[in-house]
Amino acid sequence: MKKFLNLFILILGFVFSVNSSFSAQPIEETKKQIIALYNSNQLEEAYNMISKLTESERDYEIWYLLGNISQDFNNDTNASFFLQKAIILNPEFDKAHYNLANIYLKEKKYNSAIKEYKLAIKYKKDFPYYYYNLGCAYLGQKEYKEAVSAFKKAIKLKSDVADFYYNLAYAYKNLNNEKEYQKAIDTYNKLKEN
């Protein structure tokens, strides 16, 4: 099926280039196809379709998808570049800030990660994982009070995630707050049992 699809796309591209009277597919239809391919985990096919677009045809969502595909192929350097392109085109695109922050967190660039998580939160205040990962970046910098604050905000938005409490407990442990540590670790244990 994959070979057939690649062959079909190749033939379709050839037909478009040879027959000048045949109008090109509208960019929105191409974008829908790319998103469908990406969502069905056909990453190479999605990447190949994106590669055929000119830079001026790529909107912030296309750059974002390129960033995600690059991350899926463990190419964080390209992913960072593509996510930054998405952010340039739409500075309020929270998902691009979040994914870029995740790359920085992985690379232990905590200041950059914190900056990007805060921007993601600025544009979407009700997503708990933005706060959770912000807390993780603060843990990386040993800023435990800030980490506690971020984890509490994540828990306020979604109280049934065990990892939120585990990292909250870790932050409290490093602040020598045994009482709060114990409460958080008890909640973590209860959630893990369920």
C-alpha positions in Angstrom: 0.0 0.0 0.0 2.8 2.4 0.9 4.6 1.8 -2.4 1.3 2.3 -4.2 0.7 5.6 -2.4 4.3 6.8 -3.2 3.9 5.8 -6.8 0.5 7.5 -7.0 1.9 10.7 -5.5 4.9 10.6 -7.9 2.6 10.1 -10.9 0.2 12.8 -9.7 3.2 15.2 -9.4 4.3 14.3 -12.9 0.8 14.9 -14.3 0.7 18.3 -12.6 4.0 19.4 -14.0 3.4 18.1 -17.6 -0.1 19.3 -18.1 -0.1 23.1 -17.7 -3.9 23.3 -18.3 -4.4 21.1 -15.3 -4.8 23.4 -12.2 -2.8 22.6 -9.1 -4.7 21.3 -6.0 -5.7 24.1 -3.7 -3.3 24.4 -0.7 -6.0 23.8 1.8 -6.8 20.4 0.3 -3.1 19.5 0.3 -2.9 20.6 3.9 -5.9 18.4 4.8 -4.1 15.4 3.1 -0.9 16.1 5.0 -2.7 16.3 8.3 -4.5 13.1 7.6 -1.3 11.3 6.7 0.4 12.7 9.8 -2.6 11.6 12.0 -2.5 8.1 10.6 1.2 7.9 11.4 2.3 8.0 7.7 5.1 10.3 8.5 7.3 9.8 5.5 4.3 10.4 3.2 3.4 13.5 5.1 6.9 14.8 4.9 7.2 14.1 1.2 4.0 16.1 0.5 5.3 19.0 2.6 8.6 18.9 0.8 6.8 19.6 -2.4 5.4 22.8 -1.0 7.3 26.1 -1.5 8.2 28.0 1.7 5.5 30.6 0.8 2.9 27.8 0.7 3.8 26.6 4.2 1.7 28.2 7.0 2.5 27.9 10.7 0.6 24.6 11.0 2.7 23.0 8.2 5.9 24.2 9.9 4.6 22.8 13.1 3.9 19.4 11.5 7.4 19.5 10.0 8.7 20.1 13.5 6.7 17.2 14.9 7.8 14.9 12.2 11.4 15.8 12.8 11.0 15.1 16.5 9.4 11.7 15.6 12.6 11.0 13.6 14.8 12.1 16.6 16.1 15.2 14.7 15.7 17.8 17.4 17.9 20.3 15.5 15.5 20.4 12.5 12.5 20.2 14.8 13.7 23.3 16.7 14.2 25.2 13.4 10.8 24.3 12.1 9.0 25.1 15.3 10.6 28.5 15.4 9.4 29.1 11.9 5.8 28.2 13.0 6.2 30.6 16.0 7.4 33.4 13.7 4.3 33.0 11.6 2.0 32.7 14.6 3.6 33.9 17.8 0.5 32.9 19.8 0.6 29.2 18.7 0.8 27.5 22.1 1.6 24.0 20.8 4.7 25.2 18.9 6.0 26.9 22.1 5.2 23.8 24.1 7.0 21.4 21.7 10.0 23.7 21.4 10.1 23.9 25.2 10.1 20.1 25.4 13.1 20.0 23.1 14.9 22.5 25.3 14.0 20.5 28.4 15.4 17.4 26.9 18.6 19.2 26.1 18.7 20.6 29.6 18.4 24.2 28.4 16.2 25.0 31.3 16.0 28.8 30.9 14.9 28.5 27.3 12.4 25.7 28.2 10.9 27.9 31.0 10.5 30.8 28.6 8.7 28.7 26.0 6.5 27.0 28.6 5.5 30.4 29.9 4.6 31.5 26.4 2.5 28.4 25.8 0.7 29.1 29.1 0.2 32.7 28.1 -1.8 31.6 25.1 -3.5 28.6 26.6 -3.9 28.8 30.4 -6.0 25.7 30.9 -3.7 22.9 29.7 -2.2 21.1 32.7 0.8 19.6 31.0 2.1 23.0 30.2 2.3 23.7 33.9 3.6 20.2 34.7 6.5 20.5 32.3 7.2 24.0 33.5 7.6 22.5 36.9 9.9 19.9 35.5 12.1 22.6 34.0 12.2 24.4 37.4 13.2 21.1 39.0 16.1 20.9 36.5 17.3 24.3 37.8 16.7 23.3 41.4 14.1 26.1 41.8 11.8 24.0 44.0 9.4 26.7 45.1 8.6 27.6 41.5 8.3 23.9 40.7 5.8 23.4 43.6 3.7 26.4 42.2 3.7 25.0 38.7 2.8 21.4 39.8 0.0 22.8 42.0 -1.5 24.6 39.0 -1.3 21.4 36.9 -3.0 19.5 39.7 -5.7 22.2 39.9 -6.5 21.6 36.3 -6.2 17.8 36.3 -6.0 16.1 39.7 -5.9 12.5 38.6 -2.4 12.3 37.1 0.0 10.4 39.4 3.2 11.9 38.0 2.0 15.4 38.9 2.0 14.3 42.6 5.3 12.4 42.4 7.1 15.4 41.1 5.3 17.7 43.6 6.5 15.3 46.3 10.1 15.5 45.0 10.0 19.3 45.0 8.7 19.3 48.6 11.3 16.8 49.6 14.0 19.1 48.3 12.4 22.0 50.3 12.6 19.8 53.5 8.8 20.1 53.8 8.1 16.6 55.1 4.4 17.1 55.8 3.6 18.3 52.2 5.9 15.6 50.8 4.0 12.9 52.6 0.6 14.2 51.4 1.8 14.3 47.8 3.4 10.9 47.9 0.3 9.4 49.5 -1.8 10.8 46.8 0.6 9.5 44.2 0.5 6.0 45.7 -3.3 6.0 45.8 -3.5 7.0 42.1 -0.9 4.4 41.1 -3.1 1.7 42.8 -6.1 2.6 40.6 
